[in-house]
Amino acid sequence: MIVPKRPAAEHEYTPAERRRIDHGVNQRLEEYGEGKGAGPFATAEAFLDGLHREGARLGAKKNSRKMPGPL
């Protein structure tokens, strides 16, 4: 019979850390279900095209904010 060796205690997460991790995973799964995720991509070129489109979209959103004028 093969019995797996349990990890050392310093490699385990605290309950608070586990709650934060679980919350983040659940939030990402919810966003993916709403269509906010990207992929899967058929080719590396398709991935890069999507990456550049998303970067351009984020850059446009970032640049659309008004910069404060001189004081």
PDB file of N, CA, C and O in Angstrom:
ATOM      1  N   MET A   1       0.839  -1.170   0.000  1.00  0.00           N
ATOM      2  CA  MET A   1       0.000   0.000   0.000  1.00  0.00           C
ATOM      3  C   MET A   1       0.890   1.241   0.000  1.00  0.00           C
ATOM      4  O   MET A   1       1.845   1.336   0.770  1.00  0.00           O
ATOM      5  N   ILE A   2       0.556   2.199  -0.887  1.00  0.00           N
ATOM      6  CA  ILE A   2       1.308   3.452  -0.973  1.00  0.00           C
ATOM      7  C   ILE A   2       0.491   4.534  -0.290  1.00  0.00           C
ATOM      8  O   ILE A   2      -0.675   4.756  -0.614  1.00  0.00           O
ATOM      9  N   VAL A   3       1.127   5.197   0.658  1.00  0.00           N
ATOM     10  CA  VAL A   3       0.468   6.271   1.406  1.00  0.00           C
ATOM     11  C   VAL A   3       1.216   7.562   1.108  1.00  0.00           C
ATOM     12  O   VAL A   3       2.426   7.629   1.322  1.00  0.00           O
ATOM     13  N   PRO A   4       0.520   8.598   0.615  1.00  0.00           N
ATOM     14  CA  PRO A   4       1.219   9.855   0.310  1.00  0.00           C
ATOM     15  C   PRO A   4       1.725  10.530   1.579  1.00  0.00           C
ATOM     16  O   PRO A   4       1.093  10.466   2.634  1.00  0.00           O
ATOM     17  N   LYS A   5       2.860  11.167   1.452  1.00  0.00           N
ATOM     18  CA  LYS A   5       3.435  11.896   2.571  1.00  0.00           C
ATOM     19  C   LYS A   5       2.743  13.248   2.674  1.00  0.00           C
ATOM     20  O   LYS A   5       2.637  13.963   1.678  1.00  0.00           O
ATOM     21  N   ARG A   6       2.278  13.605   3.852  1.00  0.00           N
ATOM     22  CA  ARG A   6       1.600  14.883   4.048  1.00  0.00           C
ATOM     23  C   ARG A   6       2.634  16.010   4.001  1.00  0.00           C
ATOM     24  O   ARG A   6       3.754  15.846   4.485  1.00  0.00           O
ATOM     25  N   PRO A   7       2.257  17.160   3.415  1.00  0.00           N
ATOM     26  CA  PRO A   7       3.193  18.283   3.350  1.00  0.00           C
ATOM     27  C   PRO A   7       3.467  18.824   4.752  1.00  0.00           C
ATOM     28  O   PRO A   7       2.664  18.672   5.672  1.00  0.00           O
ATOM     29  N   ALA A   8       4.611  19.450   4.876  1.00  0.00           N
ATOM     30  CA  ALA A   8       4.969  20.055   6.157  1.00  0.00           C
ATOM     31  C   ALA A   8       4.013  21.209   6.454  1.00  0.00           C
ATOM     32  O   ALA A   8       3.457  21.809   5.535  1.00  0.00           O
ATOM     33  N   ALA A   9       3.826  21.513   7.723  1.00  0.00           N
ATOM     34  CA  ALA A   9       2.859  22.527   8.151  1.00  0.00           C
ATOM     35  C   ALA A   9       3.165  23.902   7.558  1.00  0.00           C
ATOM     36  O   ALA A   9       2.240  24.681   7.327  1.00  0.00           O
ATOM     37  N   GLU A  10       4.442  24.222   7.305  1.00  0.00           N
ATOM     38  CA  GLU A  10       4.762  25.556   6.791  1.00  0.00           C
ATOM     39  C   GLU A  10       4.313  25.739   5.336  1.00  0.00           C
ATOM     40  O   GLU A  10       4.334  26.861   4.829  1.00  0.00           O
ATOM     41  N   HIS A  11       3.911  24.667   4.662  1.00  0.00           N
ATOM     42  CA  HIS A  11       3.455  24.761   3.278  1.00  0.00           C
ATOM     43  C   HIS A  11       1.929  24.856   3.176  1.00  0.00           C
ATOM     44  O   HIS A  11       1.389  24.953   2.074  1.00  0.00           O
ATOM     45  N   GLU A  12       1.251  24.829   4.287  1.00  0.00           N
ATOM     46  CA  GLU A  12      -0.210  24.907   4.261  1.00  0.00           C
ATOM     47  C   GLU A  12      -0.652  26.360   4.424  1.00  0.00           C
ATOM     48  O   GLU A  12       0.061  27.177   5.006  1.00  0.00           O
ATOM     49  N   TYR A  13      -1.831  26.666   3.904  1.00  0.00           N
ATOM     50  CA  TYR A  13      -2.385  28.007   4.030  1.00  0.00           C
ATOM     51  C   TYR A  13      -3.181  28.122   5.327  1.00  0.00           C
ATOM     52  O   TYR A  13      -3.741  27.144   5.823  1.00  0.00           O
ATOM     53  N   THR A  14      -3.215  29.338   5.862  1.00  0.00           N
ATOM     54  CA  THR A  14      -4.047  29.575   7.033  1.00  0.00           C
ATOM     55  C   THR A  14      -5.498  29.649   6.547  1.00  0.00           C
ATOM     56  O   THR A  14      -5.726  29.843   5.353  1.00  0.00           O
ATOM     57  N   PRO A  15      -6.479  29.501   7.434  1.00  0.00           N
ATOM     58  CA  PRO A  15      -7.876  29.619   7.013  1.00  0.00           C
ATOM     59  C   PRO A  15      -8.180  30.968   6.342  1.00  0.00           C
ATOM     60  O   PRO A  15      -8.960  31.021   5.391  1.00  0.00           O
ATOM     61  N   ALA A  16      -7.576  32.046   6.829  1.00  0.00           N
ATOM     62  CA  ALA A  16      -7.808  33.363   6.224  1.00  0.00           C
ATOM     63  C   ALA A  16      -7.221  33.412   4.809  1.00  0.00           C
ATOM     64  O   ALA A  16      -7.851  33.936   3.890  1.00  0.00           O
ATOM     65  N   GLU A  17      -6.024  32.868   4.640  1.00  0.00           N
ATOM     66  CA  GLU A  17      -5.418  32.834   3.307  1.00  0.00           C
ATOM     67  C   GLU A  17      -6.256  31.973   2.361  1.00  0.00           C
ATOM     68  O   GLU A  17      -6.455  32.346   1.205  1.00  0.00           O
ATOM     69  N   ARG A  18      -6.740  30.847   2.830  1.00  0.00           N
ATOM     70  CA  ARG A  18      -7.550  29.951   2.002  1.00  0.00           C
ATOM     71  C   ARG A  18      -8.845  30.642   1.572  1.00  0.00           C
ATOM     72  O   ARG A  18      -9.283  30.474   0.434  1.00  0.00           O
ATOM     73  N   ARG A  19      -9.471  31.426   2.481  1.00  0.00           N
ATOM     74  CA  ARG A  19     -10.695  32.153   2.131  1.00  0.00           C
ATOM     75  C   ARG A  19     -10.423  33.178   1.030  1.00  0.00           C
ATOM     76  O   ARG A  19     -11.216  33.312   0.098  1.00  0.00           O
ATOM     77  N   ARG A  20      -9.293  33.910   1.135  1.00  0.00           N
ATOM     78  CA  ARG A  20      -8.938  34.902   0.113  1.00  0.00           C
ATOM     79  C   ARG A  20      -8.668  34.233  -1.226  1.00  0.00           C
ATOM     80  O   ARG A  20      -9.095  34.730  -2.268  1.00  0.00           O
ATOM     81  N   ILE A  21      -7.969  33.120  -1.202  1.00  0.00           N
ATOM     82  CA  ILE A  21      -7.683  32.383  -2.437  1.00  0.00           C
ATOM     83  C   ILE A  21      -8.980  31.888  -3.059  1.00  0.00           C
ATOM     84  O   ILE A  21      -9.208  32.073  -4.254  1.00  0.00           O
ATOM     85  N   ASP A  22      -9.828  31.263  -2.257  1.00  0.00           N
ATOM     86  CA  ASP A  22     -11.102  30.737  -2.768  1.00  0.00           C
ATOM     87  C   ASP A  22     -11.975  31.862  -3.332  1.00  0.00           C
ATOM     88  O   ASP A  22     -12.624  31.695  -4.365  1.00  0.00           O
ATOM     89  N   HIS A  23     -11.984  33.005  -2.647  1.00  0.00           N
ATOM     90  CA  HIS A  23     -12.774  34.145  -3.117  1.00  0.00           C
ATOM     91  C   HIS A  23     -12.262  34.613  -4.482  1.00  0.00           C
ATOM     92  O   HIS A  23     -13.058  34.873  -5.384  1.00  0.00           O
ATOM     93  N   GLY A  24     -10.949  34.719  -4.637  1.00  0.00           N
ATOM     94  CA  GLY A  24     -10.373  35.146  -5.905  1.00  0.00           C
ATOM     95  C   GLY A  24     -10.676  34.170  -7.028  1.00  0.00           C
ATOM     96  O   GLY A  24     -11.010  34.582  -8.139  1.00  0.00           O
ATOM     97  N   VAL A  25     -10.562  32.879  -6.747  1.00  0.00           N
ATOM     98  CA  VAL A  25     -10.854  31.859  -7.760  1.00  0.00           C
ATOM     99  C   VAL A  25     -12.322  31.935  -8.161  1.00  0.00           C
ATOM    100  O   VAL A  25     -12.645  31.915  -9.349  1.00  0.00           O
ATOM    101  N   ASN A  26     -13.206  32.021  -7.183  1.00  0.00           N
ATOM    102  CA  ASN A  26     -14.638  32.095  -7.484  1.00  0.00           C
ATOM    103  C   ASN A  26     -14.988  33.352  -8.281  1.00  0.00           C
ATOM    104  O   ASN A  26     -15.831  33.304  -9.177  1.00  0.00           O
ATOM    105  N   GLN A  27     -14.345  34.471  -7.960  1.00  0.00           N
ATOM    106  CA  GLN A  27     -14.588  35.715  -8.672  1.00  0.00           C
ATOM    107  C   GLN A  27     -14.150  35.574 -10.128  1.00  0.00           C
ATOM    108  O   GLN A  27     -14.870  36.007 -11.028  1.00  0.00           O
ATOM    109  N   ARG A  28     -12.987  34.978 -10.376  1.00  0.00           N
ATOM    110  CA  ARG A  28     -12.504  34.802 -11.750  1.00  0.00           C
ATOM    111  C   ARG A  28     -13.402  33.844 -12.524  1.00  0.00           C
ATOM    112  O   ARG A  28     -13.663  34.068 -13.706  1.00  0.00           O
ATOM    113  N   LEU A  29     -13.879  32.785 -11.881  1.00  0.00           N
ATOM    114  CA  LEU A  29     -14.775  31.854 -12.555  1.00  0.00           C
ATOM    115  C   LEU A  29     -16.082  32.538 -12.940  1.00  0.00           C
ATOM    116  O   LEU A  29     -16.634  32.282 -14.010  1.00  0.00           O
ATOM    117  N   GLU A  30     -16.571  33.404 -12.065  1.00  0.00           N
ATOM    118  CA  GLU A  30     -17.797  34.152 -12.342  1.00  0.00           C
ATOM    119  C   GLU A  30     -17.585  35.101 -13.528  1.00  0.00           C
ATOM    120  O   GLU A  30     -18.438  35.197 -14.410  1.00  0.00           O
ATOM    121  N   GLU A  31     -16.450  35.796 -13.544  1.00  0.00           N
ATOM    122  CA  GLU A  31     -16.146  36.697 -14.651  1.00  0.00           C
ATOM    123  C   GLU A  31     -16.018  35.921 -15.963  1.00  0.00           C
ATOM    124  O   GLU A  31     -16.487  36.382 -17.003  1.00  0.00           O
ATOM    125  N   TYR A  32     -15.398  34.768 -15.920  1.00  0.00           N
ATOM    126  CA  TYR A  32     -15.246  33.948 -17.116  1.00  0.00           C
ATOM    127  C   TYR A  32     -16.612  33.498 -17.624  1.00  0.00           C
ATOM    128  O   TYR A  32     -16.851  33.471 -18.831  1.00  0.00           O
ATOM    129  N   GLY A  33     -17.501  33.147 -16.707  1.00  0.00           N
ATOM    130  CA  GLY A  33     -18.853  32.752 -17.081  1.00  0.00           C
ATOM    131  C   GLY A  33     -19.636  33.882 -17.723  1.00  0.00           C
ATOM    132  O   GLY A  33     -20.538  33.640 -18.525  1.00  0.00           O
ATOM    133  N   GLU A  34     -19.292  35.127 -17.373  1.00  0.00           N
ATOM    134  CA  GLU A  34     -19.946  36.298 -17.952  1.00  0.00           C
ATOM    135  C   GLU A  34     -19.316  36.699 -19.285  1.00  0.00           C
ATOM    136  O   GLU A  34     -19.718  37.693 -19.890  1.00  0.00           O
ATOM    137  N   GLY A  35     -18.334  35.930 -19.738  1.00  0.00           N
ATOM    138  CA  GLY A  35     -17.690  36.222 -21.014  1.00  0.00           C
ATOM    139  C   GLY A  35     -16.570  37.231 -20.934  1.00  0.00           C
ATOM    140  O   GLY A  35     -16.159  37.781 -21.955  1.00  0.00           O
ATOM    141  N   LYS A  36     -16.069  37.484 -19.743  1.00  0.00           N
ATOM    142  CA  LYS A  36     -15.005  38.475 -19.586  1.00  0.00           C
ATOM    143  C   LYS A  36     -13.614  37.871 -19.748  1.00  0.00           C
ATOM    144  O   LYS A  36     -12.613  38.581 -19.652  1.00  0.00           O
ATOM    145  N   GLY A  37     -13.547  36.572 -19.992  1.00  0.00           N
ATOM    146  CA  GLY A  37     -12.264  35.911 -20.161  1.00  0.00           C
ATOM    147  C   GLY A  37     -11.842  35.899 -21.613  1.00  0.00           C
ATOM    148  O   GLY A  37     -12.640  36.202 -22.501  1.00  0.00           O
ATOM    149  N   ALA A  38     -10.609  35.555 -21.855  1.00  0.00           N
ATOM    150  CA  ALA A  38     -10.088  35.455 -23.215  1.00  0.00           C
ATOM    151  C   ALA A  38      -9.702  34.015 -23.495  1.00  0.00           C
ATOM    152  O   ALA A  38      -9.359  33.257 -22.588  1.00  0.00           O
ATOM    153  N   GLY A  39      -9.766  33.653 -24.766  1.00  0.00           N
ATOM    154  CA  GLY A  39      -9.320  32.328 -25.176  1.00  0.00           C
ATOM    155  C   GLY A  39     -10.419  31.306 -25.092  1.00  0.00           C
ATOM    156  O   GLY A  39     -11.545  31.662 -24.746  1.00  0.00           O
ATOM    157  N   PRO A  40     -10.161  30.092 -25.382  1.00  0.00           N
ATOM    158  CA  PRO A  40      -8.857  29.567 -25.799  1.00  0.00           C
ATOM    159  C   PRO A  40      -8.519  30.018 -27.214  1.00  0.00           C
ATOM    160  O   PRO A  40      -9.411  30.307 -28.012  1.00  0.00           O
ATOM    161  N   PHE A  41      -7.250  30.073 -27.514  1.00  0.00           N
ATOM    162  CA  PHE A  41      -6.777  30.527 -28.809  1.00  0.00           C
ATOM    163  C   PHE A  41      -6.284  29.332 -29.606  1.00  0.00           C
ATOM    164  O   PHE A  41      -5.658  28.423 -29.061  1.00  0.00           O
ATOM    165  N   ALA A  42      -6.570  29.342 -30.893  1.00  0.00           N
ATOM    166  CA  ALA A  42      -6.173  28.236 -31.766  1.00  0.00           C
ATOM    167  C   ALA A  42      -4.687  28.287 -32.084  1.00  0.00           C
ATOM    168  O   ALA A  42      -4.045  27.249 -32.248  1.00  0.00           O
ATOM    169  N   THR A  43      -4.137  29.501 -32.170  1.00  0.00           N
ATOM    170  CA  THR A  43      -2.719  29.645 -32.531  1.00  0.00           C
ATOM    171  C   THR A  43      -2.075  30.709 -31.650  1.00  0.00           C
ATOM    172  O   THR A  43      -2.752  31.471 -30.961  1.00  0.00           O
ATOM    173  N   ALA A  44      -0.759  30.735 -31.695  1.00  0.00           N
ATOM    174  CA  ALA A  44      -0.029  31.768 -30.968  1.00  0.00           C
ATOM    175  C   ALA A  44      -0.332  33.139 -31.571  1.00  0.00           C
ATOM    176  O   ALA A  44      -0.400  34.136 -30.852  1.00  0.00           O
ATOM    177  N   GLU A  45      -0.515  33.186 -32.892  1.00  0.00           N
ATOM    178  CA  GLU A  45      -0.827  34.449 -33.550  1.00  0.00           C
ATOM    179  C   GLU A  45      -2.177  34.983 -33.076  1.00  0.00           C
ATOM    180  O   GLU A  45      -2.325  36.185 -32.856  1.00  0.00           O
ATOM    181  N   ALA A  46      -3.149  34.107 -32.920  1.00  0.00           N
ATOM    182  CA  ALA A  46      -4.466  34.525 -32.431  1.00  0.00           C
ATOM    183  C   ALA A  46      -4.356  35.063 -31.007  1.00  0.00           C
ATOM    184  O   ALA A  46      -5.015  36.042 -30.655  1.00  0.00           O
ATOM    185  N   PHE A  47      -3.525  34.422 -30.193  1.00  0.00           N
ATOM    186  CA  PHE A  47      -3.297  34.903 -28.829  1.00  0.00           C
ATOM    187  C   PHE A  47      -2.697  36.302 -28.854  1.00  0.00           C
ATOM    188  O   PHE A  47      -3.157  37.191 -28.138  1.00  0.00           O
ATOM    189  N   LEU A  48      -1.662  36.500 -29.683  1.00  0.00           N
ATOM    190  CA  LEU A  48      -1.006  37.809 -29.747  1.00  0.00           C
ATOM    191  C   LEU A  48      -1.945  38.880 -30.278  1.00  0.00           C
ATOM    192  O   LEU A  48      -1.926  40.011 -29.793  1.00  0.00           O
ATOM    193  N   ASP A  49      -2.771  38.541 -31.272  1.00  0.00           N
ATOM    194  CA  ASP A  49      -3.757  39.499 -31.773  1.00  0.00           C
ATOM    195  C   ASP A  49      -4.712  39.927 -30.654  1.00  0.00           C
ATOM    196  O   ASP A  49      -4.992  41.115 -30.493  1.00  0.00           O
ATOM    197  N   GLY A  50      -5.204  38.964 -29.890  1.00  0.00           N
ATOM    198  CA  GLY A  50      -6.098  39.274 -28.774  1.00  0.00           C
ATOM    199  C   GLY A  50      -5.409  40.105 -27.715  1.00  0.00           C
ATOM    200  O   GLY A  50      -6.002  41.017 -27.139  1.00  0.00           O
ATOM    201  N   LEU A  51      -4.151  39.782 -27.462  1.00  0.00           N
ATOM    202  CA  LEU A  51      -3.380  40.517 -26.465  1.00  0.00           C
ATOM    203  C   LEU A  51      -3.203  41.974 -26.883  1.00  0.00           C
ATOM    204  O   LEU A  51      -3.347  42.880 -26.062  1.00  0.00           O
ATOM    205  N   HIS A  52      -2.892  42.199 -28.159  1.00  0.00           N
ATOM    206  CA  HIS A  52      -2.702  43.564 -28.643  1.00  0.00           C
ATOM    207  C   HIS A  52      -4.022  44.339 -28.672  1.00  0.00           C
ATOM    208  O   HIS A  52      -4.046  45.530 -28.364  1.00  0.00           O
ATOM    209  N   ARG A  53      -5.109  43.675 -29.037  1.00  0.00           N
ATOM    210  CA  ARG A  53      -6.415  44.343 -29.022  1.00  0.00           C
ATOM    211  C   ARG A  53      -6.779  44.770 -27.606  1.00  0.00           C
ATOM    212  O   ARG A  53      -7.242  45.890 -27.391  1.00  0.00           O
ATOM    213  N   GLU A  54      -6.570  43.883 -26.644  1.00  0.00           N
ATOM    214  CA  GLU A  54      -6.892  44.202 -25.258  1.00  0.00           C
ATOM    215  C   GLU A  54      -5.997  45.326 -24.746  1.00  0.00           C
ATOM    216  O   GLU A  54      -6.463  46.212 -24.029  1.00  0.00           O
ATOM    217  N   GLY A  55      -4.725  45.297 -25.106  1.00  0.00           N
ATOM    218  CA  GLY A  55      -3.811  46.362 -24.699  1.00  0.00           C
ATOM    219  C   GLY A  55      -4.216  47.705 -25.276  1.00  0.00           C
ATOM    220  O   GLY A  55      -4.155  48.727 -24.593  1.00  0.00           O
ATOM    221  N   ALA A  56      -4.632  47.702 -26.544  1.00  0.00           N
ATOM    222  CA  ALA A  56      -5.076  48.948 -27.175  1.00  0.00           C
ATOM    223  C   ALA A  56      -6.351  49.458 -26.504  1.00  0.00           C
ATOM    224  O   ALA A  56      -6.509  50.660 -26.291  1.00  0.00           O
ATOM    225  N   ARG A  57      -7.249  48.546 -26.176  1.00  0.00           N
ATOM    226  CA  ARG A  57      -8.490  48.942 -25.511  1.00  0.00           C
ATOM    227  C   ARG A  57      -8.185  49.541 -24.136  1.00  0.00           C
ATOM    228  O   ARG A  57      -8.757  50.566 -23.767  1.00  0.00           O
ATOM    229  N   LEU A  58      -7.300  48.917 -23.390  1.00  0.00           N
ATOM    230  CA  LEU A  58      -6.955  49.434 -22.064  1.00  0.00           C
ATOM    231  C   LEU A  58      -6.207  50.755 -22.181  1.00  0.00           C
ATOM    232  O   LEU A  58      -6.410  51.656 -21.367  1.00  0.00           O
ATOM    233  N   GLY A  59      -5.342  50.880 -23.189  1.00  0.00           N
ATOM    234  CA  GLY A  59      -4.617  52.132 -23.402  1.00  0.00           C
ATOM    235  C   GLY A  59      -5.557  53.262 -23.749  1.00  0.00           C
ATOM    236  O   GLY A  59      -5.369  54.388 -23.287  1.00  0.00           O
ATOM    237  N   ALA A  60      -6.575  52.981 -24.562  1.00  0.00           N
ATOM    238  CA  ALA A  60      -7.547  54.006 -24.932  1.00  0.00           C
ATOM    239  C   ALA A  60      -8.343  54.438 -23.718  1.00  0.00           C
ATOM    240  O   ALA A  60      -8.612  55.626 -23.537  1.00  0.00           O
ATOM    241  N   LYS A  61      -8.721  53.480 -22.886  1.00  0.00           N
ATOM    242  CA  LYS A  61      -9.481  53.808 -21.677  1.00  0.00           C
ATOM    243  C   LYS A  61      -8.613  54.638 -20.740  1.00  0.00           C
ATOM    244  O   LYS A  61      -9.095  55.603 -20.147  1.00  0.00           O
ATOM    245  N   LYS A  62      -7.339  54.275 -20.599  1.00  0.00           N
ATOM    246  CA  LYS A  62      -6.426  54.971 -19.711  1.00  0.00           C
ATOM    247  C   LYS A  62      -6.197  56.406 -20.195  1.00  0.00           C
ATOM    248  O   LYS A  62      -6.179  57.337 -19.390  1.00  0.00           O
ATOM    249  N   ASN A  63      -6.023  56.585 -21.503  1.00  0.00           N
ATOM    250  CA  ASN A  63      -5.739  57.898 -22.049  1.00  0.00           C
ATOM    251  C   ASN A  63      -6.967  58.794 -22.099  1.00  0.00           C
ATOM    252  O   ASN A  63      -6.834  60.008 -22.250  1.00  0.00           O
ATOM    253  N   SER A  64      -8.156  58.222 -21.975  1.00  0.00           N
ATOM    254  CA  SER A  64      -9.366  59.035 -22.061  1.00  0.00           C
ATOM    255  C   SER A  64      -9.617  59.836 -20.782  1.00  0.00           C
ATOM    256  O   SER A  64     -10.456  60.737 -20.769  1.00  0.00           O
ATOM    257  N   ARG A  65      -8.905  59.518 -19.725  1.00  0.00           N
ATOM    258  CA  ARG A  65      -9.071  60.279 -18.484  1.00  0.00           C
ATOM    259  C   ARG A  65      -8.396  61.637 -18.618  1.00  0.00           C
ATOM    260  O   ARG A  65      -7.340  61.760 -19.239  1.00  0.00           O
ATOM    261  N   LYS A  66      -9.014  62.645 -18.034  1.00  0.00           N
ATOM    262  CA  LYS A  66      -8.438  63.988 -18.092  1.00  0.00           C
ATOM    263  C   LYS A  66      -7.274  64.078 -17.131  1.00  0.00           C
ATOM    264  O   LYS A  66      -7.333  63.613 -15.992  1.00  0.00           O
ATOM    265  N   MET A  67      -6.235  64.679 -17.618  1.00  0.00           N
ATOM    266  CA  MET A  67      -5.077  64.931 -16.776  1.00  0.00           C
ATOM    267  C   MET A  67      -5.290  66.271 -16.070  1.00  0.00           C
ATOM    268  O   MET A  67      -5.842  67.196 -16.666  1.00  0.00           O
ATOM    269  N   PRO A  68      -4.867  66.388 -14.829  1.00  0.00           N
ATOM    270  CA  PRO A  68      -5.030  67.668 -14.145  1.00  0.00           C
ATOM    271  C   PRO A  68      -4.172  68.745 -14.822  1.00  0.00           C
ATOM    272  O   PRO A  68      -3.045  68.481 -15.241  1.00  0.00           O
ATOM    273  N   GLY A  69      -4.714  69.939 -14.919  1.00  0.00           N
ATOM    274  CA  GLY A  69      -3.995  71.043 -15.532  1.00  0.00           C
ATOM    275  C   GLY A  69      -2.972  71.637 -14.587  1.00  0.00           C
ATOM    276  O   GLY A  69      -2.872  71.231 -13.429  1.00  0.00           O
ATOM    277  N   PRO A  70      -2.222  72.591 -15.079  1.00  0.00           N
ATOM    278  CA  PRO A  70      -1.220  73.237 -14.206  1.00  0.00           C
ATOM    279  C   PRO A  70      -1.895  73.996 -13.073  1.00  0.00           C
ATOM    280  O   PRO A  70      -3.011  74.497 -13.213  1.00  0.00           O
ATOM    281  N   LEU A  71      -1.209  74.067 -11.977  1.00  0.00           N
ATOM    282  CA  LEU A  71      -1.754  74.747 -10.803  1.00  0.00           C
ATOM    283  C   LEU A  71      -1.451  76.199 -10.798  1.00  0.00           C
ATOM    284  O   LEU A  71      -1.844  76.909  -9.873  1.00  0.00           O
TER     285      LEU A  71
END
